[in-house]
Amino acid sequence: MLHLLLVVAQLADSLPTVSLDQAIERAARLDPAYVSALGQVDNAAWARRAARLAFILPSVELSADATAYSSPYFNPGTGLEATHAYTARVTASYEIFSVSKLTALAATDATHEAAAAGELEQRFQTAMATEADYYSVLANQELLRVAAERLRRAREQLAVTRARVLHGVAVQSDSLQAALEETRAEIDSARQGVSLVVARLQLGRRVGVAGPVAAQPLDTLPAPRLPLTLEDAVSMALHEGPRYRLVRADERAASATLAGLRGTYLPTLDLTAANQEFDSRFYPGARNLSSLTLTVRLPIWTGGDREVAVSEARVNRDVTRAVREDAERAARRDVTEAYETYSTARDNYVQSIRALATAAENFRVQDERYRAGASTIIELVDAQVQLTQAGSDVVQTRYAARLALAGLEAILGRRLLGNER
């Protein structure tokens, strides 16, 4: 078992190491969910550009065709008979009036805002997942140290107990209890060693390394108080939180889409300019013909397609509204949970440090009393287990506070403590 612990410790010295900031930065470039969210921002930006350009630029199309006839044919473009006809044309079309064009601008603006909010939300989700993997490495390192200390103490206890049994001042069951504690400590150490190896591999996967990666240690200072009250946090989440911005933008986009589809019941006004070249050979140049066309369209009946589209858009608008209202109602609950989880974890860390000091003193006293014959091996083993548990609690509450902070920041969409992390 000691050999395994030495191997794990030596392996850490040869592993690539990343800081927390480096891990978050690298994970953002690799996480498929974040890459997808970033791509959605680009897609939405292009859709918004297209909607805006529709007010400035016409649609332009170039085309050409060639036709071969079985017998001479009167070409209306050239006014001559020929067996071949070639036509080249350029067409520019501008939509002068269309409700859908107006609503598309509002819809694409809302979609772009939703994509930006989604990107921010996913960035914090990716950061939180990265922090969880990073803290898992550090926590398992420290838990392995706690397990190694337990194993060392168990072996010392076993040696003392055997000596006392040999001198007739303790019974055989004392050495059996000490041997049982040593076995349990070995099992715990092996389990923690495996957990550390797996945690390092997961961190490596997160930062794009096909192998284990070590994490740079962080400070062990108590977590600071949050720089805002619970009410401030709730207000900030509702106004700036990416989740709430996203659902509001989704509702606006759905409303704009519905308005655009309802606008299809109104006429549209198009202006089309075209220039055509006709000839019996390529490139056509025998005759040039230009045209300017003003078109008014008013669909009367489209087989029910328009009505179905309006109904679907209305349902989608109602759903997005319900989602937005539900998210806003849940804001206080979600923020309160994250806020109080951090505050509780912060207080628990301070309490766990005190508990560790108490458990260490209790173990020292029980160890001395057992050596003096004033207590039983059961009391000593119990003190040993309590000390190990107290050490584990310190590690777990420390990183629980950090992870709770990451969860609150993901809801608010901003860092709260900056470099104090």
C-alpha positions as CSV (number, residue, x, y, z in Angstrom):
1,M,0.0,0.0,0.0
2,L,2.8,2.4,0.8
3,H,4.3,1.5,-2.6
4,L,1.0,2.6,-4.3
5,L,1.0,5.9,-2.4
6,L,4.6,6.5,-3.4
7,V,3.8,5.7,-7.0
8,V,0.9,8.2,-7.0
9,A,3.0,10.9,-5.4
10,Q,5.9,10.4,-7.8
11,L,3.5,10.4,-10.8
12,A,2.2,13.8,-9.7
13,D,5.7,15.3,-10.1
14,S,6.0,14.2,-13.7
15,L,2.5,15.2,-14.8
16,P,1.6,18.3,-16.8
17,T,0.0,20.8,-14.4
18,V,-2.6,23.5,-15.1
19,S,-3.9,26.4,-13.1
20,L,-7.6,26.9,-12.6
21,D,-7.7,29.9,-15.0
22,Q,-5.8,27.8,-17.6
23,A,-8.2,24.9,-17.2
24,I,-11.3,27.1,-17.6
25,E,-9.8,28.8,-20.7
26,R,-8.8,25.6,-22.4
27,A,-12.0,23.8,-21.6
28,A,-14.1,26.6,-23.2
29,R,-12.4,26.0,-26.5
30,L,-13.0,22.2,-26.3
31,D,-16.4,21.7,-24.7
32,P,-18.9,20.7,-27.4
33,A,-21.8,22.4,-25.7
34,Y,-19.9,25.7,-25.6
35,V,-18.6,25.4,-29.1
36,S,-22.2,24.9,-30.2
37,A,-23.4,27.9,-28.2
38,L,-20.7,30.1,-29.7
39,G,-21.7,28.9,-33.2
40,Q,-25.3,29.8,-32.5
41,V,-24.2,33.4,-31.8
42,D,-22.5,33.5,-35.2
43,N,-25.6,32.1,-36.9
44,A,-27.8,34.6,-35.2
45,A,-25.5,37.5,-36.1
46,W,-25.6,36.6,-39.8
47,A,-29.4,36.3,-39.6
48,R,-29.6,39.7,-38.1
49,R,-27.3,41.2,-40.7
50,A,-29.5,39.7,-43.5
51,A,-32.6,41.1,-42.0
52,R,-31.1,44.6,-41.8
53,L,-29.6,44.4,-45.3
54,A,-33.0,43.6,-46.7
55,F,-34.0,47.2,-46.0
56,I,-31.0,48.5,-48.0
57,L,-30.0,46.0,-50.8
58,P,-32.2,44.3,-53.3
59,S,-32.0,40.7,-54.1
60,V,-29.8,40.2,-57.2
61,E,-29.8,37.2,-59.5
62,L,-27.8,36.4,-62.7
63,S,-29.0,33.7,-65.1
64,A,-28.4,32.4,-68.6
65,D,-29.9,29.7,-70.7
66,A,-29.3,28.1,-74.1
67,T,-31.9,26.4,-76.2
68,A,-31.6,24.2,-79.3
69,Y,-34.6,23.7,-81.6
70,S,-35.2,20.8,-84.0
71,S,-36.1,23.3,-86.8
72,P,-35.7,27.0,-87.2
73,Y,-37.8,28.9,-84.7
74,F,-38.8,32.5,-84.5
75,N,-36.9,34.1,-81.6
76,P,-39.0,36.8,-80.1
77,G,-36.0,38.4,-78.6
78,T,-34.1,38.9,-81.8
79,G,-37.1,38.9,-84.2
80,L,-35.3,36.3,-86.4
81,E,-35.5,32.6,-87.1
82,A,-32.8,30.4,-85.7
83,T,-32.2,26.9,-84.5
84,H,-30.4,28.1,-81.3
85,A,-31.5,30.8,-78.8
86,Y,-29.3,32.2,-76.0
87,T,-30.5,34.5,-73.2
88,A,-28.6,36.2,-70.4
89,R,-30.4,38.2,-67.7
90,V,-29.8,40.1,-64.5
91,T,-32.7,40.7,-62.1
92,A,-32.9,42.9,-59.0
93,S,-35.9,42.7,-56.8
94,Y,-36.7,44.9,-53.8
95,E,-39.5,44.3,-51.3
96,I,-41.0,47.8,-50.8
97,F,-43.6,46.8,-48.3
98,S,-43.9,43.6,-46.3
99,V,-44.9,43.1,-42.7
100,S,-42.8,40.0,-42.4
101,K,-39.7,42.0,-43.4
102,L,-40.4,44.4,-40.5
103,T,-41.0,41.6,-38.0
104,A,-38.0,39.6,-39.2
105,L,-35.8,42.5,-37.9
106,A,-37.3,42.3,-34.4
107,A,-37.2,38.5,-34.5
108,T,-33.5,38.3,-35.5
109,D,-32.6,40.9,-32.9
110,A,-34.3,38.8,-30.2
111,T,-32.7,35.6,-31.5
112,H,-29.3,37.2,-31.4
113,E,-29.8,38.3,-27.8
114,A,-31.0,34.8,-26.9
115,A,-27.9,33.3,-28.5
116,A,-25.6,35.7,-26.7
117,A,-27.3,34.9,-23.4
118,G,-27.1,31.2,-24.2
119,E,-23.4,31.5,-24.9
120,L,-22.9,33.3,-21.6
121,E,-24.9,30.7,-19.7
122,Q,-23.0,27.9,-21.4
123,R,-19.7,29.6,-20.7
124,F,-20.4,29.6,-17.0
125,Q,-21.8,26.0,-17.1
126,T,-18.6,24.9,-18.8
127,A,-16.5,26.8,-16.2
128,M,-18.5,25.2,-13.4
129,A,-18.0,21.7,-14.8
130,T,-14.2,22.5,-15.2
131,E,-14.0,23.8,-11.6
132,A,-15.7,20.6,-10.4
133,D,-13.1,18.5,-12.1
134,Y,-10.3,20.7,-10.9
135,Y,-11.5,20.6,-7.3
136,S,-12.0,16.9,-7.6
137,V,-8.3,16.5,-8.3
138,L,-7.3,18.7,-5.4
139,A,-9.8,17.1,-3.0
140,N,-8.7,13.6,-3.9
141,Q,-5.1,14.6,-3.4
142,E,-5.9,15.8,0.1
143,L,-8.2,12.9,0.9
144,L,-5.3,10.5,-0.2
145,R,-3.1,12.4,2.3
146,V,-5.7,12.0,5.0
147,A,-6.0,8.3,4.2
148,A,-2.2,7.9,4.3
149,E,-2.2,9.5,7.7
150,R,-4.9,7.2,8.9
151,L,-2.8,4.2,7.7
152,R,0.3,5.5,9.4
153,R,-1.5,5.9,12.7
154,A,-3.2,2.5,12.3
155,R,0.2,0.8,11.9
156,E,1.6,2.7,14.9
157,Q,-1.4,1.6,16.9
158,L,-1.0,-2.0,15.8
159,A,2.7,-2.0,16.8
160,V,1.9,-0.5,20.3
161,T,-1.0,-2.9,20.8
162,R,1.1,-6.0,19.9
163,A,3.8,-4.8,22.3
164,R,1.2,-4.4,25.1
165,V,-0.2,-7.9,24.4
166,L,3.3,-9.4,24.5
167,H,3.9,-7.7,27.9
168,G,0.5,-8.9,29.2
169,V,-1.0,-5.5,29.7
170,A,-3.6,-5.9,26.9
171,V,-5.7,-8.8,25.6
172,Q,-5.5,-10.4,22.2
173,S,-8.7,-8.8,21.0
174,D,-6.9,-5.4,21.2
175,S,-4.4,-6.4,18.5
176,L,-7.2,-7.8,16.4
177,Q,-9.1,-4.5,16.6
178,A,-5.9,-2.6,15.7
179,A,-5.3,-5.1,12.8
180,L,-8.9,-4.5,11.6
181,E,-8.4,-0.8,11.6
182,E,-5.1,-1.2,9.7
183,T,-7.0,-3.2,7.0
184,R,-9.7,-0.7,6.7
185,A,-7.1,2.1,6.4
186,E,-5.4,0.2,3.6
187,I,-8.7,-0.2,1.7
188,D,-9.5,3.5,2.1
189,S,-6.0,4.4,0.9
190,A,-6.3,2.2,-2.2
191,R,-9.8,3.6,-2.9
192,Q,-8.5,7.2,-2.7
193,G,-5.5,6.4,-4.9
194,V,-7.8,5.1,-7.6
195,S,-10.1,8.1,-7.2
196,L,-7.2,10.5,-7.7
197,V,-6.0,8.7,-10.8
198,V,-9.5,8.9,-12.3
199,A,-9.9,12.6,-11.3
200,R,-6.6,13.5,-13.0
201,L,-7.7,11.7,-16.2
202,Q,-11.0,13.5,-16.2
203,L,-9.2,16.9,-15.8
204,G,-6.9,15.9,-18.7
205,R,-9.9,15.1,-20.8
206,R,-11.5,18.5,-19.9
207,V,-8.4,20.5,-20.9
208,G,-7.7,18.5,-24.1
209,V,-4.9,16.2,-22.9
210,A,-5.1,12.5,-23.6
211,G,-3.8,11.5,-20.2
212,P,-3.7,12.6,-16.5
213,V,-3.2,16.2,-15.6
214,A,-2.4,17.6,-12.2
215,A,-3.9,20.7,-10.7
216,Q,-2.0,23.6,-9.1
217,P,-2.9,23.9,-5.4
218,L,-5.2,26.7,-4.3
219,D,-5.2,28.7,-1.1
220,T,-6.9,27.1,2.0
221,L,-8.1,30.4,3.5
222,P,-11.8,30.5,4.6
223,A,-14.1,31.5,1.8
224,P,-14.9,35.3,1.9
225,R,-18.4,36.7,2.4
226,L,-20.4,37.4,-0.7
227,P,-20.2,41.1,-1.8
228,L,-24.0,41.4,-2.2
229,T,-27.2,40.6,-0.2
230,L,-29.7,37.9,-1.1
231,E,-32.1,40.5,-2.4
232,D,-29.4,42.1,-4.5
233,A,-28.6,38.6,-5.9
234,V,-32.2,37.9,-6.8
235,S,-32.6,41.3,-8.5
236,M,-29.3,40.8,-10.4
237,A,-30.3,37.4,-11.6
238,L,-33.6,38.6,-13.0
239,H,-32.0,41.6,-14.8
240,E,-28.7,40.2,-15.9
241,G,-28.8,36.4,-15.4
242,P,-28.2,34.6,-18.7
243,R,-31.0,32.1,-18.1
244,Y,-33.6,34.9,-17.6
245,R,-32.3,37.0,-20.5
246,L,-32.5,34.0,-22.7
247,V,-36.2,33.1,-22.0
248,R,-37.2,36.8,-22.3
249,A,-35.5,37.0,-25.7
250,D,-37.1,33.7,-26.8
251,E,-40.5,35.1,-26.0
252,R,-39.8,38.3,-28.0
253,A,-38.6,36.3,-30.9
254,A,-41.7,34.1,-30.8
255,S,-44.0,37.1,-30.6
256,A,-42.2,38.7,-33.6
257,T,-42.5,35.5,-35.6
258,L,-46.2,35.4,-34.9
259,A,-46.7,39.0,-35.9
260,G,-44.8,38.3,-39.2
261,L,-47.1,35.3,-40.0
262,R,-50.2,37.3,-39.3
263,G,-48.8,40.0,-41.6
264,T,-49.1,37.5,-44.5
265,Y,-52.8,38.3,-44.6
266,L,-51.8,41.8,-45.8
267,P,-50.5,42.6,-49.3
268,T,-46.9,42.9,-50.2
269,L,-45.4,45.3,-52.7
270,D,-42.3,44.4,-54.8
271,L,-40.3,46.3,-57.3
272,T,-38.3,44.2,-59.8
273,A,-35.8,45.5,-62.4
274,A,-34.5,43.2,-65.1
275,N,-32.2,43.4,-68.1
276,Q,-32.0,40.7,-70.7
277,E,-29.8,40.0,-73.7
278,F,-31.0,37.8,-76.6
279,D,-29.1,36.2,-79.5
280,S,-28.8,33.1,-81.6
281,R,-25.2,32.6,-80.4
282,F,-23.2,32.9,-77.1
283,Y,-22.5,35.5,-75.7
284,P,-26.0,37.0,-76.5
285,G,-25.8,40.6,-77.6
286,A,-28.2,41.0,-80.6
287,R,-30.9,42.6,-78.6
288,N,-31.1,44.2,-75.1
289,L,-34.4,44.5,-73.2
290,S,-34.9,46.1,-69.8
291,S,-38.0,46.1,-67.7
292,L,-39.3,47.6,-64.4
293,T,-42.2,45.7,-62.7
294,L,-44.2,46.7,-59.7
295,T,-46.0,43.8,-58.2
296,V,-48.7,43.7,-55.5
297,R,-49.5,40.3,-54.0
298,L,-52.3,39.3,-51.8
299,P,-52.7,35.6,-51.0
300,I,-56.3,34.7,-50.5
301,W,-56.2,31.0,-49.7
302,T,-53.0,28.8,-49.5
303,G,-54.6,25.5,-48.7
304,G,-54.6,26.2,-45.0
305,D,-50.8,26.4,-44.7
306,R,-50.9,30.0,-43.5
307,E,-53.5,29.2,-40.8
308,V,-51.5,26.2,-39.6
309,A,-48.3,28.3,-39.4
310,V,-50.1,31.1,-37.5
311,S,-51.5,28.5,-35.0
312,E,-48.2,26.9,-34.5
313,A,-46.5,30.3,-34.0
314,R,-49.2,31.3,-31.5
315,V,-48.7,28.1,-29.5
316,N,-44.9,28.6,-29.6
317,R,-45.4,32.1,-28.3
318,D,-47.6,30.9,-25.5
319,V,-45.1,28.2,-24.5
320,T,-42.2,30.7,-24.4
321,R,-44.3,33.1,-22.3
322,A,-45.1,30.3,-19.9
323,V,-41.4,29.3,-19.7
324,R,-40.4,32.9,-19.1
325,E,-43.0,33.4,-16.3
326,D,-42.0,30.0,-14.7
327,A,-38.3,30.9,-14.8
328,E,-38.9,34.3,-13.2
329,R,-41.1,32.7,-10.5
330,A,-38.3,30.2,-9.8
331,A,-35.6,32.9,-9.7
332,R,-35.9,33.6,-6.0
333,R,-35.9,29.9,-5.2
334,D,-32.8,29.1,-7.4
335,V,-30.8,32.1,-6.2
336,T,-31.7,31.5,-2.6
337,E,-30.6,27.9,-2.9
338,A,-27.3,28.8,-4.4
339,Y,-26.7,31.7,-2.1
340,E,-27.5,29.8,1.1
341,T,-25.5,26.8,-0.1
342,Y,-22.4,28.9,-0.4
343,S,-23.0,30.7,2.9
344,T,-23.6,27.3,4.7
345,A,-20.6,25.7,3.0
346,R,-18.5,28.7,4.1
347,D,-19.6,28.4,7.7
348,N,-19.2,24.6,7.6
349,Y,-15.6,25.0,6.5
350,V,-14.8,27.2,9.5
351,Q,-16.6,24.7,11.8
352,S,-14.8,21.8,10.2
353,I,-11.4,23.3,10.9
354,R,-12.4,23.7,14.6
355,A,-13.7,20.1,14.6
356,L,-10.4,18.9,13.1
357,A,-8.5,20.5,15.9
358,T,-10.8,19.0,18.5
359,A,-10.5,15.5,16.9
360,A,-6.7,15.8,16.8
361,E,-6.6,16.7,20.4
362,N,-9.1,13.9,21.3
363,F,-6.9,11.4,19.4
364,R,-3.8,12.5,21.2
365,V,-5.4,12.2,24.6
366,Q,-6.9,8.8,23.8
367,D,-3.5,7.6,22.4
368,E,-1.8,8.6,25.6
369,R,-4.5,7.1,27.8
370,Y,-4.3,3.8,25.9
371,R,-0.6,3.6,26.2
372,A,-1.0,4.3,29.9
373,G,-3.7,1.6,30.2
374,A,-6.5,4.1,31.1
375,S,-8.7,3.5,28.0
376,T,-9.6,0.7,25.7
377,I,-8.6,0.0,22.1
378,I,-12.2,0.6,21.0
379,E,-12.0,4.2,22.3
380,L,-8.6,4.7,20.6
381,V,-9.9,3.3,17.2
382,D,-13.0,5.5,17.5
383,A,-10.9,8.6,18.1
384,Q,-8.8,7.6,15.1
385,V,-11.9,7.3,12.9
386,Q,-13.2,10.6,14.1
387,L,-9.9,12.3,13.3
388,T,-10.0,10.8,9.8
389,Q,-13.6,11.9,9.3
390,A,-12.8,15.4,10.5
391,G,-9.9,15.7,8.1
392,S,-12.1,14.5,5.2
393,D,-14.8,17.1,6.3
394,V,-12.3,19.9,6.1
395,V,-11.4,18.9,2.5
396,Q,-15.0,18.4,1.4
397,T,-16.4,21.6,2.9
398,R,-13.5,23.7,1.5
399,Y,-14.2,22.7,-2.1
400,A,-18.0,22.6,-1.6
401,A,-17.8,26.3,-0.9
402,R,-15.9,27.0,-4.0
403,L,-18.2,24.9,-6.2
404,A,-21.3,26.5,-4.6
405,L,-19.8,29.9,-5.5
406,A,-19.4,28.7,-9.1
407,G,-23.1,27.7,-9.1
408,L,-24.2,31.1,-7.9
409,E,-22.0,32.8,-10.5
410,A,-23.5,30.7,-13.2
411,I,-27.0,31.9,-12.3
412,L,-26.0,35.6,-12.0
413,G,-23.8,35.5,-15.1
414,R,-20.8,37.3,-13.5
415,R,-17.8,36.6,-11.3
416,L,-18.4,37.8,-7.7
417,L,-15.0,37.5,-6.0
418,G,-12.6,38.0,-8.9
419,N,-9.0,37.0,-7.8
420,E,-10.2,36.0,-4.4
421,R,-11.2,32.6,-5.7
